[in-house]
Amino acid sequence: MDYPAENELYNSENVIHSWKSIAKFLSRSVRTVRRWEENENLPIRRHKHIKSNTVFAYTSELKAWLMKREVPNPKLDLIKEAQTFQQPKKTWLGALKWF
């Protein structure tokens, strides 16, 4: 993961705190954002505390992640599969089935 430049680290406009704020920035639900962090390496960071951790994210990292993210498209997969599908060759043995 690429880290932002040091001057970006302290720019409060570039930092989003809390799951709700991150979800709002990405226009998704909190559950989706947490799932993306777990399954798709969404760049979420944590402040370590005694009781529990708090989360935060850099907007520049979130934007970069969104640009790199490849969303599976089932329709596109079907099109590719159809393009590679080859009709079975007709043979004289196959023609005998009809008689």
PyMOL commands that set and color helices and strands:
alter all, ss='L'
color gray80, all
select helices_A, chain A and resi 6-9+12-14+19-26+30-40+59-68+74-84+92-96
alter helices_A, ss='H'
color red, helices_A
select strands_A, chain A and resi 15-17+45-47+54-58
alter strands_A, ss='S'
color yellow, strands_A
deselect
rebuild
show_as cartoon
